[in-house]
Amino acid sequence: MTGNRFIWITSGLAVLALMAGCGPGEESAETLSVKVFSGGYGHDFFEDTAEDYAKDHGLAGADVEGDPRMWDKLRPDFVAGTPPDVAWPGWGMDYWALVYDGKIEPMDAYLDEPAYGEETGAWRDSFDPELMKLGQHNGKQYLMPFHLNLNGWWYNQTLFEEKGWEMPSTFEELLELGPKMIDEGVAPLTFQGQYPYYMLYGFIYPWIISSGGIEAWNDCQGLVPGAWQSEHVLRAAQSVEQLRDAGFFLDGSLAMSHTDSETEFLLGKAAMVPVGTWFYAEMAGAWPPGLVAEFMLPPPFEDGLGDPSALMVAIEPFIIPADAKNKELGVDYYKYITSKEMARKFVEEKGTLMSINGLDDARYASYLETPARLFREAKVKWHSESRFWYPALGQEASNAMSALLAGEVTAQEFCDRIEAQAELTRNDDSIIKHTVD
Amino acid sequence: MTSPAGPDDRLAKAPENSGAFSKLSGLFAWVKTARGRFAFIYLMPALLLYGGFVLLPLAQSFRLSTYRFTGLSDKEEFVGLANFKKLFSDKVFYESLANNVWLLIFSFAVILFFAMLIAHASQDETRFGKFLRAVYLFPHVVSLVVVAMLWKAIYHPKQGMIQPAFENQGWTIPGVDFKLGILGSPDSALMWVGFSFVWYALGFYIMVLAAGIRSIPEEVKEAAALDGASGLFRFGKITWPLLWSVRRIVVIHISIAVMNTFALVRLMTDGGPNRATEVTLSYLYKRGFSPDSFYGEATAIGVVNFLVALAVTGIVILVFRRDPTEARR
């Protein structure tokens, strides 16, 4: 075959192939496109449910993609205007920037419709209203909750029973118990020094609420002038100073990542660690056989004004992108996985709590029984969304936390430093402000 | 085979005292010739790739640094130099830039000293020299992510190799508070990150310097030996001056590598504790990707980082502008 003939034949075949692709063929049914964060819970649940949903609804198929850094992978999709029909971007996504740029579909109209498989009622009633608040801005619902994270502390129950220690239910009890632990060669606490927001969630913020009630914390999140310098924030910081100086923290914790410090906890080097309800899923591979750890609330002050049952809640939102090709399909699939049947399946398969109401009869993993009870009993459910509304403020609070634990700043300087950043945020008109109620 | 080149196929045709413009017209004239066209066609794929994946994104970065852009949607708003104004009033940026400069000085000093030492030792045809030649490049072929994980494990306050050993002996390390851990001690964390970088990068510079030492003409070495020069004297008077051009390349390369430090910091400390190890690119990531989405402002950091790297390179070229050995000729 001569060179020219080869070129002509291959070119002809290429044109034919293109025509076959573009020509009027069988009308294709829609495909559901789903992109989800693939962390401790994997993404097989979404693959299975999307496939079932596609079959039941006569779709051409379901395209489900999972990735541990889905927030990064979604960026070019949003910029190019080709996002999936429904997404769970994961904890690293700046959701509010997407909301401000009009890239997330408001859900209010859909939430007024009946839930999946129901004839009457409103879909919004399926969700815990406190958790729905986390996704609202200017009266509209943008971010949708799915599974639920609770932040608190975990204590090594096996070690506590072995040593005859009682779980401290107040800060004062913690101060009494700590020296006994240290005498036994166990540090009362470790923490995830490389990611200081764990310590803010585990120490500072709960103690602000314990000291001054939820209003003290709402003022901080709401950028009320002077809120970060209030006596309640100061007391919380002083309490951390007190624990630090009394040697309550495991040596080297400031240099540890989340998995480093949690491993030290599992090895029995520290008796308690501040971490959320994802702890077991995150450390399942390293969990020593027979070790029992239980969830507890950060011990509140005995004389605090705050409700001692106050509990920190967090969601990792699902979103319907405004530019999605099949928004209705995305919403309907999301309705499907938030039906009681599917939500129960997720709870039982993945060992997590859900933001869906009416799952009290679900078979929770044993380590989630206490968190589920505490969630039901909590009179105050609080959050730390200001970290996402005002990331620079969150960063400065994290840095101040590191400095406080390293002894580089005093409690008062800790407060002053965050207040200075809060003031910058307050005065920066380019930063969109959120109201706290 | 006859060459397709004609008598006018020479780029060197440009006048001796030609400026940039006449050099450029000389280049165009050359491309018009048969040999020029031939070479140009073969260069096209590389030029296209370089243009598309290096020059275009670079130009795009300059453009985006003047926009308000989240990197999460197609919305762009021209803000002129506002991103730069904000950056130059941001104390965290200065802190991260200062950390870069510290890393630069540390890397220059440690890498040049040890790379020269090992490159010199590896010249010997002894067992030790052969051993050095066999192993010195190993760290450099390991992925930076693995290097970060490896050193993080070595520095681990409880399971690591350094702190537990020192603590067991009752020894201390200057600047390290064992209560905080090696990477948790704000006073020294950056040095330990820098040390990991040096460990990773050293092999490459040993290779470059060793090649430089080998390229020193034998007759020069022999003449020095005949004149009785040996040891440090020979190194100071022969090897060191003759490695002038190699040293220039090494210093420029270290400058660029240090200004591009990101993965080690991101993985080992995430810029902590209390920003003690924050460098410009880790700060860029935080401003532009996670947790913030000020992509335009982050791009401004990238542009400044590029200009600083360019300036450092320029200073290095100025310092090394004249070959000291030329004056002796």
Interface residues (C-beta under 8 A of the other chain):
Chain A: W71 D72 R75 F78 V79 A80 G81 G92 D94 A97 L98 Y100 D101 G102 K103 G193 Q194 Y195 P196 L250 D251 G252 S253 L254 A255 M256 S257 D260 E264 K269 R387 F388 P391 A392 G394 Q395 S398 N399 A400 S402 A403 L405 A406 E408 S430
Chain B: R68 T70 G71 L72 S73 D74 K75 K152 Y155 H156 P157 K158 Q163 D177 F178 K179 L180 G181 I182 L183 G184 S185 P186 A189 T269 D270 G272 P273 N274 R275 K286 F289 S290 P291 D292 S293
